[in-house]
Amino acid sequence: MTLEDLVRRLQDAYGDALRCVALYGSAARGGSEHIAKKSDYNVLVIVWALSMDALRRETPIARDWGAAGNPPPLTLTLNEWHRCADIYPMEYADILQYHRVLCGALPLDGIRIDQEHLRLQLESEAMGKLLRLRHSILLAGDDRKEQLALLENSLGTVFTLFRAYARLHGATPPADSHALAVDVAEHVGFDAAPFVRVWRHLQDQEKLTDEDVGPTLAAYLSAVQAFVAHVDQYPLTSDL
């Protein structure tokens, strides 16, 4: 199922109620960030209103889109889109910086990212990520395959946190995740090496061996803990 197929079927399902379909995430950032057959496509759908009947019409589309390896479309009403920037500032900031409109127009009037909201969500999400990371380490034990999967599956979320942090201190996060990890690590004061190492592994540039996984995971955990501690003490500044 292609993006063109998705848009066509959403247009058929919603008709005049469809306001916008936009691509966001790694595919919208482009370059080396989107890895063919490994990265999924994140799609935002904005409609005038949603009913049970409308969701039923979208259900087979979402199922087919998921069967192609993608998450379900993020479907919001126009009113919800305008109201939710205060509770999801990290996601909104990512969408605003990197998106590609596939259909209609993305409504941007009145959308503003508040620094206090961003800092609070970042602190919550970063601590939650650390707790999930520790839990996954406990479950993986000494199983190198499980540890490797943990590193592979968690890196995208870590880079989302890093982009939010860059915006928090007034920088525009680079689209390149390697550069992003180095920039944030230098500003906070931790070692970017484990994140760069996993990123290179996912890019098929330098695969992690069984001997590499354990030390990389230990350094990865240490760096995430340092990042969380720093964010916890981060002072609030002005709005973005």
DOGUVO-78651 format. One record per residue (C-alpha): residue number from 1; x, y, z; residue in one letter. Coordinates in steps of 0.1 Angstrom, whole numbers, plus 5000, padded with zeros to 4 digits. Example, Ala and Ser with C-alpha at 12.3 -4.5 7.8 and 13.67 -1.06 7.14 Angstrom:
BEGIN
+-----+------+------+------+----+
|   i |   xx |   yy |   zz | aa |
+-----+------+------+------+----+
|   1 | 5123 | 4955 | 5078 |  a |
|   2 | 5137 | 4989 | 5071 |  s |
+-----+------+------+------+----+
END
This chain:
BEGIN
+-----+------+------+------+----+
|   i |   xx |   yy |   zz | aa |
+-----+------+------+------+----+
|   1 | 5000 | 5000 | 5000 |  m |
|   2 | 5016 | 5033 | 4989 |  t |
|   3 | 5011 | 5068 | 5002 |  l |
|   4 | 4991 | 5075 | 4971 |  e |
|   5 | 4968 | 5046 | 4978 |  d |
|   6 | 4964 | 5058 | 5013 |  l |
|   7 | 4954 | 5093 | 5003 |  v |
|   8 | 4930 | 5081 | 4976 |  r |
|   9 | 4912 | 5058 | 5000 |  r |
|  10 | 4911 | 5084 | 5028 |  l |
|  11 | 4895 | 5108 | 5003 |  q |
|  12 | 4870 | 5082 | 4993 |  d |
|  13 | 4862 | 5074 | 5030 |  a |
|  14 | 4859 | 5110 | 5043 |  y |
|  15 | 4849 | 5130 | 5012 |  g |
|  16 | 4845 | 5167 | 5019 |  d |
|  17 | 4852 | 5161 | 5056 |  a |
|  18 | 4889 | 5155 | 5049 |  l |
|  19 | 4909 | 5186 | 5057 |  r |
|  20 | 4945 | 5174 | 5055 |  c |
|  21 | 4968 | 5144 | 5051 |  v |
|  22 | 5004 | 5150 | 5060 |  a |
|  23 | 5035 | 5128 | 5063 |  l |
|  24 | 5057 | 5133 | 5093 |  y |
|  25 | 5085 | 5115 | 5111 |  g |
|  26 | 5117 | 5101 | 5096 |  s |
|  27 | 5102 | 5099 | 5061 |  a |
|  28 | 5094 | 5136 | 5062 |  a |
|  29 | 5129 | 5144 | 5075 |  r |
|  30 | 5144 | 5126 | 5045 |  g |
|  31 | 5180 | 5118 | 5038 |  g |
|  32 | 5195 | 5089 | 5057 |  s |
|  33 | 5168 | 5091 | 5085 |  e |
|  34 | 5143 | 5070 | 5066 |  h |
|  35 | 5156 | 5035 | 5060 |  i |
|  36 | 5138 | 5016 | 5032 |  a |
|  37 | 5120 | 4985 | 5045 |  k |
|  38 | 5130 | 4993 | 5081 |  k |
|  39 | 5113 | 5027 | 5088 |  s |
|  40 | 5076 | 5031 | 5088 |  d |
|  41 | 5055 | 5060 | 5075 |  y |
|  42 | 5038 | 5083 | 5100 |  n |
|  43 | 5007 | 5100 | 5087 |  v |
|  44 | 4985 | 5127 | 5102 |  l |
|  45 | 4949 | 5129 | 5091 |  v |
|  46 | 4928 | 5160 | 5100 |  i |
|  47 | 4890 | 5159 | 5094 |  v |
|  48 | 4862 | 5182 | 5102 |  w |
|  49 | 4845 | 5157 | 5125 |  a |
|  50 | 4847 | 5121 | 5136 |  l |
|  51 | 4818 | 5097 | 5142 |  s |
|  52 | 4817 | 5059 | 5147 |  m |
|  53 | 4805 | 5055 | 5111 |  d |
|  54 | 4835 | 5075 | 5099 |  a |
|  55 | 4859 | 5054 | 5119 |  l |
|  56 | 4843 | 5023 | 5105 |  r |
|  57 | 4850 | 5036 | 5070 |  r |
|  58 | 4887 | 5042 | 5080 |  e |
|  59 | 4891 | 5008 | 5097 |  t |
|  60 | 4899 | 4987 | 5066 |  p |
|  61 | 4923 | 5015 | 5054 |  i |
|  62 | 4941 | 5015 | 5087 |  a |
|  63 | 4944 | 4977 | 5087 |  r |
|  64 | 4958 | 4976 | 5052 |  d |
|  65 | 4982 | 5004 | 5061 |  w |
|  66 | 4993 | 4985 | 5092 |  g |
|  67 | 4998 | 4953 | 5071 |  a |
|  68 | 5023 | 4973 | 5051 |  a |
|  69 | 5043 | 4978 | 5083 |  g |
|  70 | 5030 | 5012 | 5093 |  n |
|  71 | 5013 | 5026 | 5124 |  p |
|  72 | 4976 | 5036 | 5121 |  p |
|  73 | 4971 | 5071 | 5108 |  p |
|  74 | 4969 | 5097 | 5135 |  l |
|  75 | 4934 | 5109 | 5129 |  t |
|  76 | 4922 | 5142 | 5146 |  l |
|  77 | 4894 | 5165 | 5142 |  t |
|  78 | 4903 | 5201 | 5132 |  l |
|  79 | 4892 | 5213 | 5167 |  n |
|  80 | 4914 | 5187 | 5184 |  e |
|  81 | 4944 | 5196 | 5162 |  w |
|  82 | 4941 | 5232 | 5173 |  h |
|  83 | 4936 | 5223 | 5210 |  r |
|  84 | 4963 | 5197 | 5216 |  c |
|  85 | 4996 | 5215 | 5211 |  a |
|  86 | 4998 | 5222 | 5249 |  d |
|  87 | 4997 | 5185 | 5258 |  i |
|  88 | 5018 | 5172 | 5229 |  y |
|  89 | 5043 | 5199 | 5223 |  p |
|  90 | 5071 | 5175 | 5214 |  m |
|  91 | 5050 | 5158 | 5187 |  e |
|  92 | 5037 | 5191 | 5173 |  y |
|  93 | 5072 | 5206 | 5172 |  a |
|  94 | 5084 | 5177 | 5152 |  d |
|  95 | 5055 | 5179 | 5128 |  i |
|  96 | 5058 | 5216 | 5123 |  l |
|  97 | 5095 | 5214 | 5115 |  q |
|  98 | 5093 | 5184 | 5092 |  y |
|  99 | 5062 | 5175 | 5073 |  h |
| 100 | 5050 | 5169 | 5038 |  r |
| 101 | 5014 | 5177 | 5029 |  v |
| 102 | 4999 | 5149 | 5008 |  l |
| 103 | 4964 | 5163 | 5005 |  c |
| 104 | 4947 | 5196 | 5015 |  g |
| 105 | 4965 | 5221 | 5038 |  a |
| 106 | 4980 | 5218 | 5072 |  l |
| 107 | 4962 | 5243 | 5095 |  p |
| 108 | 4990 | 5263 | 5112 |  l |
| 109 | 4972 | 5294 | 5123 |  d |
| 110 | 4974 | 5297 | 5161 |  g |
| 111 | 4996 | 5267 | 5166 |  i |
| 112 | 5024 | 5277 | 5191 |  r |
| 113 | 5048 | 5256 | 5211 |  i |
| 114 | 5051 | 5268 | 5247 |  d |
| 115 | 5085 | 5263 | 5264 |  q |
| 116 | 5070 | 5253 | 5297 |  e |
| 117 | 5047 | 5227 | 5282 |  h |
| 118 | 5077 | 5214 | 5262 |  l |
| 119 | 5099 | 5211 | 5292 |  r |
| 120 | 5072 | 5193 | 5313 |  l |
| 121 | 5065 | 5168 | 5286 |  q |
| 122 | 5101 | 5162 | 5279 |  l |
| 123 | 5108 | 5155 | 5316 |  e |
| 124 | 5079 | 5131 | 5318 |  s |
| 125 | 5087 | 5113 | 5286 |  e |
| 126 | 5125 | 5111 | 5294 |  a |
| 127 | 5119 | 5096 | 5328 |  m |
| 128 | 5093 | 5072 | 5313 |  g |
| 129 | 5119 | 5062 | 5287 |  k |
| 130 | 5145 | 5055 | 5313 |  l |
| 131 | 5121 | 5033 | 5334 |  l |
| 132 | 5111 | 5013 | 5303 |  r |
| 133 | 5148 | 5009 | 5294 |  l |
| 134 | 5156 | 4996 | 5328 |  r |
| 135 | 5126 | 4972 | 5327 |  h |
| 136 | 5137 | 4959 | 5292 |  s |
| 137 | 5172 | 4954 | 5305 |  i |
| 138 | 5159 | 4933 | 5333 |  l |
| 139 | 5138 | 4912 | 5310 |  l |
| 140 | 5167 | 4908 | 5285 |  a |
| 141 | 5192 | 4896 | 5311 |  g |
| 142 | 5224 | 4884 | 5293 |  d |
| 143 | 5206 | 4875 | 5261 |  d |
| 144 | 5226 | 4894 | 5234 |  r |
| 145 | 5198 | 4890 | 5209 |  k |
| 146 | 5173 | 4906 | 5232 |  e |
| 147 | 5197 | 4933 | 5242 |  q |
| 148 | 5204 | 4942 | 5206 |  l |
| 149 | 5166 | 4944 | 5198 |  a |
| 150 | 5163 | 4967 | 5228 |  l |
| 151 | 5189 | 4990 | 5214 |  l |
| 152 | 5174 | 4989 | 5179 |  e |
| 153 | 5138 | 4996 | 5191 |  n |
| 154 | 5146 | 5023 | 5216 |  s |
| 155 | 5168 | 5046 | 5195 |  l |
| 156 | 5140 | 5064 | 5177 |  g |
| 157 | 5124 | 5075 | 5209 |  t |
| 158 | 5157 | 5087 | 5223 |  v |
| 159 | 5162 | 5108 | 5192 |  f |
| 160 | 5127 | 5123 | 5196 |  t |
| 161 | 5137 | 5133 | 5232 |  l |
| 162 | 5170 | 5148 | 5219 |  f |
| 163 | 5151 | 5169 | 5193 |  r |
| 164 | 5128 | 5182 | 5220 |  a |
| 165 | 5158 | 5191 | 5241 |  y |
| 166 | 5175 | 5210 | 5213 |  a |
| 167 | 5144 | 5231 | 5208 |  r |
| 168 | 5142 | 5237 | 5246 |  l |
| 169 | 5175 | 5255 | 5246 |  h |
| 170 | 5166 | 5275 | 5214 |  g |
| 171 | 5183 | 5254 | 5187 |  a |
| 172 | 5169 | 5239 | 5156 |  t |
| 173 | 5176 | 5202 | 5158 |  p |
| 174 | 5195 | 5189 | 5127 |  p |
| 175 | 5176 | 5163 | 5106 |  a |
| 176 | 5207 | 5141 | 5108 |  d |
| 177 | 5205 | 5119 | 5139 |  s |
| 178 | 5242 | 5115 | 5142 |  h |
| 179 | 5247 | 5152 | 5143 |  a |
| 180 | 5218 | 5156 | 5167 |  l |
| 181 | 5233 | 5130 | 5192 |  a |
| 182 | 5267 | 5148 | 5191 |  v |
| 183 | 5252 | 5182 | 5196 |  d |
| 184 | 5230 | 5172 | 5225 |  v |
| 185 | 5257 | 5152 | 5242 |  a |
| 186 | 5281 | 5181 | 5240 |  e |
| 187 | 5256 | 5205 | 5255 |  h |
| 188 | 5245 | 5181 | 5283 |  v |
| 189 | 5278 | 5165 | 5290 |  g |
| 190 | 5274 | 5128 | 5282 |  f |
| 191 | 5291 | 5105 | 5257 |  d |
| 192 | 5273 | 5104 | 5223 |  a |
| 193 | 5292 | 5072 | 5212 |  a |
| 194 | 5266 | 5046 | 5221 |  p |
| 195 | 5238 | 5064 | 5203 |  f |
| 196 | 5260 | 5069 | 5172 |  v |
| 197 | 5271 | 5033 | 5174 |  r |
| 198 | 5235 | 5020 | 5174 |  v |
| 199 | 5226 | 5045 | 5146 |  w |
| 200 | 5255 | 5032 | 5125 |  r |
| 201 | 5243 | 4997 | 5131 |  h |
| 202 | 5208 | 5005 | 5119 |  l |
| 203 | 5222 | 5023 | 5089 |  q |
| 204 | 5241 | 4991 | 5080 |  d |
| 205 | 5273 | 5011 | 5082 |  q |
| 206 | 5289 | 4991 | 5111 |  e |
| 207 | 5270 | 4962 | 5125 |  k |
| 208 | 5271 | 4955 | 5163 |  l |
| 209 | 5287 | 4922 | 5171 |  t |
| 210 | 5278 | 4900 | 5201 |  d |
| 211 | 5309 | 4914 | 5219 |  e |
| 212 | 5298 | 4950 | 5212 |  d |
| 213 | 5263 | 4947 | 5225 |  v |
| 214 | 5269 | 4945 | 5262 |  g |
| 215 | 5293 | 4974 | 5265 |  p |
| 216 | 5272 | 4995 | 5241 |  t |
| 217 | 5241 | 4989 | 5262 |  l |
| 218 | 5259 | 4998 | 5294 |  a |
| 219 | 5271 | 5031 | 5279 |  a |
| 220 | 5237 | 5037 | 5264 |  y |
| 221 | 5220 | 5033 | 5298 |  l |
| 222 | 5246 | 5056 | 5315 |  s |
| 223 | 5240 | 5083 | 5289 |  a |
| 224 | 5202 | 5082 | 5291 |  v |
| 225 | 5205 | 5085 | 5329 |  q |
| 226 | 5227 | 5115 | 5326 |  a |
| 227 | 5203 | 5131 | 5301 |  f |
| 228 | 5173 | 5125 | 5323 |  v |
| 229 | 5191 | 5140 | 5354 |  a |
| 230 | 5199 | 5171 | 5333 |  h |
| 231 | 5164 | 5176 | 5320 |  v |
| 232 | 5150 | 5173 | 5355 |  d |
| 233 | 5170 | 5203 | 5365 |  q |
| 234 | 5165 | 5223 | 5333 |  y |
| 235 | 5153 | 5259 | 5339 |  p |
| 236 | 5123 | 5273 | 5321 |  l |
| 237 | 5128 | 5301 | 5296 |  t |
| 238 | 5106 | 5319 | 5270 |  s |
| 239 | 5082 | 5305 | 5245 |  d |
| 240 | 5094 | 5291 | 5212 |  l |
+-----+------+------+------+----+
END
